[in-house]
Amino acid sequence: MRKVVRALCTDKTKIPEKAVAFSVFLMFSRFSGGEEMTPMEKERLAPSDREHLRRFHDGTEFRAWDWFGAHIEKRGDCEGTVFRLWAPHAADVSVICEGNGWLRDLAPMTRTEEDPSVWTCFLPEASRFESYKYSIRTPEGQVFDKSDPFAFHAETRPHTASKVYDLKGYEWHDREWMRRKRPDSAPMNIYEVHFGSWQVREDSSFYSYREMADRLIPYVCDMGYTHLELLPLMEHPFDGSWGYQALGWFAATSRYGTPHDLMYFIDRCHQAGLGVILDWTAAGFPGDAHGLLCFDGAPCYECAPPDDEMPFGMRRFDFSRGEVVSFLLSSAMFWLSEFHADGLRVSSVQPMLFLDYERGDGQWTANRYGENVNLEGAAFLRTLTDSVKEQYPHAMLIASSTGLWPSVTKPTTLGGLGFARMWHDDWVRQLLEHTEGLPDDEEAFSDWLTVSLMNSMGEHYVLPLSHDAVSHGDGSLLARMPGGYNEKFARLRTLYGFVMAHPGEKLLFMGGEFAQFTEWACHHGLDWMLLDYETHRQMREYVRGLNLFYKSSPALWEWNGSTDAFHWLDRGDVRPGLLAFARCGPAGEQLLAVVNFTGQRISGYSLRMDAPGAWEEVFSSECVCYGGDGRTGGVRRTAQSADGKHRLTIPIPAHSVQFFEPVSG
């Protein structure tokens, strides 16, 4: 038998002992006349498997990972791994792996009898952590070595092979968290993290999922956040993509450990009372040779050229193919099911909705109505949101920026896309642009603030001071504030306080809580040494205090999205850039927010109130412990003015945010 195996190779090729053992098994099984199925035989599918495939082709399968990919099984007395692959254009396919010396002829796959587009084989001794690829030959004789689209684990870049991994066996300890029904009215304040650059070791290497559980989770809890959002952890070849150029839709990146290690991290989050939102990409994929591009020699997952092209060399998914829809639906369900994620933020929604996104004339094909709307992309998103609601009613799907697309968070039955929330990227961009322009455009800024607050009730928004706001050459949030050193900190406190007072859920990217000076970069950790300086420690304490105040104030979150949650007291009529409004809750909770974006202190700011009463300041950005001037505190009572109206007169510090609540009794 060794002679037979060696005859397959050149004289210089080394044959691993495992490859020899595999070949003995393969040939013995084929010619011994045994009853058991061997790698060389066609697999006859059980009725349940045939139903899986029917749904997969129809675009209605949402658990395709249960069948496709590599699964450890025992057949007869032999334990090994069964591989299943969709490759409709392939002439033949083989599994190449460590165990067979990466030799193409040793583990041929066969087409299933019922579906010739699906290939399968069973490999003995192919066990957990075995590296493998599919070697695909086209009808024209070209050969491509591809990683497994359904792999659960992968080699760490720059290596590109998939790895056999058994997801079973992790013992979860978050039963109470998963059984708890989380109402839509609960507070949501998100800390956004890039896993590889929050903290790194002295040699710049990464901390593991398990190590980060001990470092990151206590920090986030102490800071008063309710949720942790993680930039994509799906396997991706290029660090500089931050995870958004994914190629492993069912594989947690091995940069930080194994799939069970990530399960441990999320489990620990839930035990600590933290929700976990995973960023998830579904618009397209990069063109790496080992990935999905022309997977079996022809487009399988991507649109046909030239409609497949996207920015950064990405390829657009073909949402008109049922198999692609099933692939992506299954990926979304996978992270909610196997990893207990509490929600997904769907990134790059705009290119899924608009055919002409970042494309010039002649570079895109109109839909059947002659319009720029990607009808199949919109249909996929509606199918996604409906399917998740049906299978995981308490999971939250959040849309990234959608441009001018209407009704993103309205139910699909009312013509919407069905998302639970959407990022209000345009609002953040305009807020920061106006803030950078102060004090020169205070009137324009005041007008914009008025309009933005009135328009905040149309959708269920997340207000994201995200990684997008501190990258791409924009600088850090602190650096974008006008003025000298101390004024920058005062303006940033005002910005954070206004966002907290504004209707919508909250999100802050890591480093913003202690006023990182430099723009975020993914290749090194945050500048934690800034906490050696008092101003940065005070900023972190301010953000912590603001978070805890938000969480304990139902008026700031219980009625988000409702017109009853907000009403004006001053739209900037007294002074442009000076606003006052009330936030209200369903049980009669009320908070008065006064925001002064200007550099002018007003000693006698008078607000017209609906009724007499006393109001107590309950939070101020000007507290000394936060770096303010200390002019805070006290109870203020309304007085009746000459016109018979009730007025509340309060001093307003420059660049400040103050919250007041009525004093009972």
N, C-alpha and C positions, 0 to 999 in steps of 0.2 A: 504493500500500500504506500509506503514512503516513496518508492520509485514512481508510482503513479502521480503522486502529488508533486514530486520534484520535476517530473516531466512537463508540468504546466508552467514552469518558470525557467528563466535563463540560469546559466551556471552560477552567476554571481548573486542570485537572489537567495536570501536566507528564509527558510520556512520555519515559522514559530511552531513549537510543539503543539500549541493549542490548535493551529491550523491543521496539522497532521491529524490530531484527534478528531477534529470536526469532519475532515474528509473521510476518515474511516467510518464514522457514523453515517455520513451522507450516502456513501456507496453501499454500505451494508444494508441500510434501510431500503434503498431502492431495489436491490437485487435479492433480498432475502425472502421476499414473498410474504412478509408480515402484513397484518391487517391495519396497523396504525398508519395514519397519514404522515408522510415524510415531506421534507422541503421540496421535493421534485413534483409532487402531485398537486392537481388543482383542488382548491378548497371548495367544498360544497357548503353553502351558507345555510344556517338555521333560519327558520321563518322570521325570527326577531331581527337577525342580521340583515335579511333582505329588506325588512321594513326600515331599518336604519339607513340603508343605501337609497331606498326610494325617497325618503325625506331629505337625505343629503343632496340628491340631484334636484329635488323640488325647491330647495331653499327653505325648508321648514325644520331641519334638524338642528337642535341646540345643544346636543351632547355628543358631538362627533368624536371628541377625544376618548370616549369610552371604547371606541372600536378602532379608529385609525391610529397610526403611530406604532410604537413599540410597547408590548405588554408582556410581562413575565407570566408564563403559564406552565402548567405541568401536563404533559400528554403521555398517558400511560405511566411508565416508570421514569420518564425523561423530563427533566425540568429545563426550560430554555425560554426563548423569547419569540413571540409571534410578531411579525412586522406586516403592516397593511398600509398601502399607499394608493392614492388616486393619481394616475398618470395616463390620461386618455390617448395621448399621441405617441407614446413610447412603443418601440419595436420589441425591446426586452429590458428588463430591470434586474439588477443584482444587489444584494446587500454586501457591502464591503466593510470590514471591521477589523479591530485588533486581532480577534480570534482567528480570522482566516488570512492574516497577513496583508489585508487590503487588496486581495487578489479577486479580480472581477468574476472569474469563472466558477468560483467555489460555492457560492450561495445564490443561485438564480431564483428569482421570484416567478410565480406563475399567476396567470389571470384567473380570477374567480369564474366559475362556470356561468353564474347568473349575470355577471357584469364584467365585460372585458376591459373596462377602463380602470378596474381596481386590481391591484397586484398584492400577493401575499406569500409569505413563507415562514417556516418555523425553524429557528436555529437552536440546536442544543448548546448548552454551556455558555450561551450569550446571556450574561447576568448583569446585575446592577452595576452601573458606572462603565459598562463596556462602550467604547467610542465606536460610532458607525456612521456611514453615509449610504445613500442610494446611488448606484452607478447606472445611469440611464442612457440607453442607446436609441437614437432616433432612426426612423426608416431610411434616412440618408447616410447612416453609419457614423454620425457624430456621437461622441460620448461625453456626458456631463455628470460630474459627481456632486450631488446635492445633499444638503442637510435635510432633516426630516421636518416638514411643516408642522407636524403634530408632536414633536419631541417635548418631553417634560424637563429635560436637562441638556446642557451643552458644554462643550469645552470652553475654557476662558480665552477670550481674544488674546493674541491674534489667531489662535487655532479655531477651526470652524466646524468640526464634526459634532454630531449629536451624541447624546449619551443615554443608554438605557437607564431608566429610573422607575422605581415602584413608589407611587404616591401614597399607597396604603401604609399604615403603620404609625402615623403621627397621632398621638393622643391629645385631643383638644381639651382645654380647661375653661372654655368661654361659654358654656351652656346657658348660663343665666343671661349673659349679654345677648346671645343669639335669640333667646326666647322672648326677650323684652321687646315690646312694641314701641318703636320710637316715633312719637307724633311729629307731624310736620311743623308744629308750633314750637318745637324745642329750640334752644339757642344753638347757633352754628357759627363758630369762630375757628377758622382753619389756619394751621401753621403749615406752610408749604416747604417741602424739603427735597433737595437733591441728595440722595443717599451717599454718594461718593465724595461730597465736598462739604458736608456740615462740619465734620471733624475728620482729620486724617492723622495717621501716626507720624512720628518725627521723620521717618524715611519716606513720607508721602504715600505709603501704601494704605489700602482701605481697611477700615474696621469691618468685621463680619456682621451679618444680620443679628447674630446672637450677642455680639459685643455691643452693637448699637442699641439693643433692647435695654441694656444696663445704663447706657449713656443718654440716649435721646428721649426715651419715654419719661423718665422722672423729670427731665428738664421741661418738656412740653406740658406735663401735668402741673408742675409748679408755676408755670407761666399763665395758667388759667385757660388754655385752649380746650376746645371740645373735640376737635378733629385734627388728624394728621393727614395731609395730602402728599403723596410721594410721586415725584417725577417718574416717568415710566421705568418699571423694573422688568419688563419683558426683555428677553435676550436681544442684544444689539451689538453690531461689530465695532461701531465707532464711538469712542468716549465723547467726542465733541458734538455729537448729536443730542446729548443729554438723555438719551433713551428714546427719542421720538422717531428715530430711523430703525424701527424694530424689525427683526427677522424671526423671532421666536414667540409666537402668539400664545403658546402654552408652556413656556419655559421661563422661570424666574432667572434673571441673569446670575451666572455663576461667579461674577466678580466678588460677590459678598457671601457666597456659600451655596448650599443645596436648597431645593424646594422645601424640605422639612425645616430648614433654618429660617426661611421666610415665614412659614406657618408659625413657628415659635415666636417670631417678632410680632406678628399680627395678634396672636393669642395673648401675648403680654400686653399689648395695647388695650385689648378688650378687658382684660382683668384689671387694668388701671383706669377703666372708664373712658378710654379714647376711641372714637370712631376712626376708621381708616378708609381713605379714598385713594384709589389708584388711578393715575393717569393712564389712558388707554388710547392707542392709535389705530384708526381704521380707515383712514383716507387712502393710504398708499404704503409702499415699501421701497427700500433702497435697491439699487441694481447690482448688488454684490453677486459674484458668479456662483456662490454656493447657495444662494437664496431662491426666491420664488420666480425671478425673472426668467421667462421662457423655460419654465420648469422642466418640461420634457421635450424641449426643442421647439415648442410653439407656445404662444400665450395661453396660460391656464387661469392665472389669477388676475392678470392685468388686462386693461383695454387694449385693443389692437392699435398699433401706431397709426397716426401720431397722437391719438387721443389719450395715450397712456402717460404722457410727459407731465411732470409736476416740478416745482422749484426744488433746488438742491439735488437734482438727479433722481428724484423719487419717481415711482411708477404708480399710476392711479389704479385702484382696484376696479374690476369690472362688476358692478352691482347688478348687471343684467343676467349674470350666471347664477343659477341656483346653488351651485357648489361653493361659490365665493360667499354668498349670503350665509349659507350654513356654516362655513369655516369661521366667519367673523362672529355670527351669533353665538357659536359654540365657544369662541375665545372669551367673549364677554361673560357668558354663563360660567365658564371655567373658573375665572378669578372670584366670582361671587360664591360659587359652590365649593371648590376645593380649598380656597384660601380664605374664605369667610370675609372677603372685603365688604365694607358697608356701602360702597358706591364706586362708581367709575366716572372720571371726567373724560369725556370724549373730545380729544384734541383735533384740531384741523377740520372743523365742521364745515367751514366756508367752502373749501375745495370739493367737499362731498355734495354741496348744494348747487354750486354754480359752475357750469362748464367752462366759462371764460375767466375763472379766477386766476389772476396774474398771468394771463395769456393775451397776446395781441391779436389783431385782426388776421384772419386766415390761419390761426393756430388752434382753432377749436371747431367742433362740429355741433351745429344747433340740434336741439331735440326735434321730435316729429311735428311740433307746433311752430318751429322756427325760432324758439326762444333759447335763452341761456341757462335755463333751469335743468339741473340733472335730475330728471324724473325718477330714475332708478335709485339714485343716491338718497333722495328724500323718502322714497318708499322704504328703503332699507332702514333709515333712521326711525321711521314710524313702526316698522316691524320690530326693531330692536327695543324701543321703549315699551311697546305693548307686551312683548315676550318677557321682558324683565319684570314688568308689573305683575304679570300672571304667575311667574315662577318664584319671584322674590319680591313680594309686595312692599317690603320695608327697605329695599335697596334704593339708592338714589343715583340717578343718572344726571350728570351735569354737562351741559353743552359749552364748548368754548365759543369764542366770538362767531356769530352767524351773519355778520353784515346787516343787511336790511331785511332779512327774512322775518316775516311776522309770526306771532303766535307760537314761539318756540316752546314755551312752558304750558301752553293750553293742551288739553287732552286731544288725542287723535280723533276722537268722535266729534270734536268741535272744529276740526280742520287744522289743529296744531300738530307740532312734532312730538309732543308728549313727554318732554324732559321735565324733571322735577325742578331744576334750576338752570340758569345760564350765566356764564361770565359776562359782566358788563365791561368788556375791554375798552370800548370806545369812551365810556364815561370816565374811566381811570386815565386814559390818554389825554382827554381834554382837561380833566382836573389838574393833571401835572403840568400840562402846557400853560394853562392859565396861572398856576402857582408860580412857575418859573418866570412869568412875565410881570408879576407884581413888583412894585406898586404901579407900574405904568398903565395897566389896563384894568384898574379896579372896577370901573363901571361895566365894562364888557364882562368881567368875571362875575360881578354881582348878577347881571342879567342871565348869564349862563347857569349860575347856581340856582336861580329861581326856576328856570325852565326844567333843569335836570331833576329837581325835587318834585315838581309837578308830574313829570313823566315817569317817575320811578315806580308807579303802581301798575304799569302795563304788563309786566312780566315778573316772575320770581327770580330776582337777581342775586348773584354773588358779586361783591365789589372786590376785585382782585388786585391788590398791590403785590403782584406776582413776580416771578422770575423774568417775565417779559418786560417789566418796568425797570429792571436794573441790569439789562444786558444790551447787546447790539449797539454798543457805543453810547448809550443814554446816560451812563453813570449811575451812582447809587442815589437813593431817595434823598439822603442828606446833602449830597453834592448838588442836587438839582434845586435845592432851596436857595433863594436869593439872600443877600446880606452877608454880614460878618459872621464870625464863628458862633457867638451866642445867639444871634438872631436866627441862624440856620436851625439850631436846635429848637428854638421857640416856634418857628414856623412848622417844623416837622411834628412837634407835639400837637399843634393846631390841626394839621392835616389829618393825623391819626384820630384825633377826637372828633373831627367832622365826619370822617368815614364811619366811625362807630355810631354817631348820632343819626346818620342817613339811613333810610329804609334799605334793607337788603342784608344778606349774610356777609360775613367778613372773611378776608383772607390776607395774610401777610407772609411774604417770602422770608426765609431764614436770613438772619443778619440784620433785617430791618428793625428788629426789636431792640438792638443796642446801637443803631445808627452806624452801620458799616460805612466807612468812608469811600472805599473803592468799589468799582463795579464788580459784580459777581463773576467769577471765573470757575469753570467746572474742574480745572486741573489742580486746584489746591484748596485747602480748608478755609473757613471763615477767619477773619482777623480777631480772634478771641482775645488777643493781647490788648485790644482797645478797652476792655473792661478794667484795665489797670488805671484808667482815667475816670475821674468822678463824673464828668458830663455823660459819658457813655453808660456808666452804671446807673445814673439817674434816669436816662432814657429807658433802659431796660425795666427799671422799677416802675416807670410811668406806664409802659405798655402792659406790664403785669397788672398794675392797679386798674387800668382801663379795661382789660380783659375780665377781671373779676367783677368789676362794676357792671359791665355788660351782661355777664352771665346771671347776675342777681337782680337784673332790672327787666321784668317781663315786658314793660312798655317798649323796649328796644327791639324785641324779636317776636312777640306773640302774634301780632297782627301784620307781619310783613306781607306786602302785596295787597293789602286792603286799603281802600281810600279812608277808612275810619282811623287808620293808624297814625295819621299825620295831619296837622293843620298849622297854618302860618300865624305868626304874631308880628313879624317884621321881615319884609322881603328885601331889605336893604334901603328902605325909604329914608331912614335917619342918616345913614352913611353907607355908600357902596362898599361892599365887602364885609358888612356887619349884619348878621342874620340872627333871627330868633324864631323858633318853631317848637311845637309841642309834639311829643310822641305818646301814643295812648295804647292801652291794652284792653282786652275784652272785659276784665273785671273792674274797670274804672281806674286802672293804674295810669298815672300821668307824669311825664317828665318834661321839664322846660329846658331846651338846649339853646345856649347863646354862644355864637361862634363869631370871633373877631379876627378876620384875616388881615386887618390893617395894622400898621405900626403905631396907631394913635390910641392912647388911653382915654377913656371917656368916664368921667367921675360920676355923672348923673344920667345914666341911660334909662329912659322911661318907656315902659311897655304897657300898652292898654290890655287889661285883663277882663274876662267875662264876668267875674264875680270877686267880691272882697275875700281876703284871706292872707295867710302868711306862707311864705315860700322859703325853704331852707336849701342852701347850697350843699350838695351831697358829693360833688366831684369837681375838681378844678385842675387844669393843666398847670396852674401857677403855684401849686403847692411846692414848698421849698425842697421837699424830698425828691421832687421830680425835676428840679433845676429852675423852678419859677421864682418869682420875686416875693412870694409869701403873702400877697394881698388877697386873701381868700377867707371863706368861712362866714358864719353868721346866718341869722334869720332876717328876712326882709318882709315887711308887711305892705299890702296895697294901701293906697290913700285915694280919697275921692278928689278929683281935680275940679277946676272951675266949671268945666263942661258937664259935670255930673258923672263922668266915667271913672272907673277904678283903674289906677295905674300903679305899677310896680317899678320902683326906681332902684337901680343897682349900679355899682361901679364895674366897669369893664376894662380889664387889663389889655394891653396891646398883645397881638398874636396869642390868643387864648381861646379855650373852650371851657364853658361852665355848664354844669347840670344842676337844676333845682327841682325839688319835689314839694308838693303841698304839705303843710304841717297840719295834721289832724287835730281836731279839738279846738 
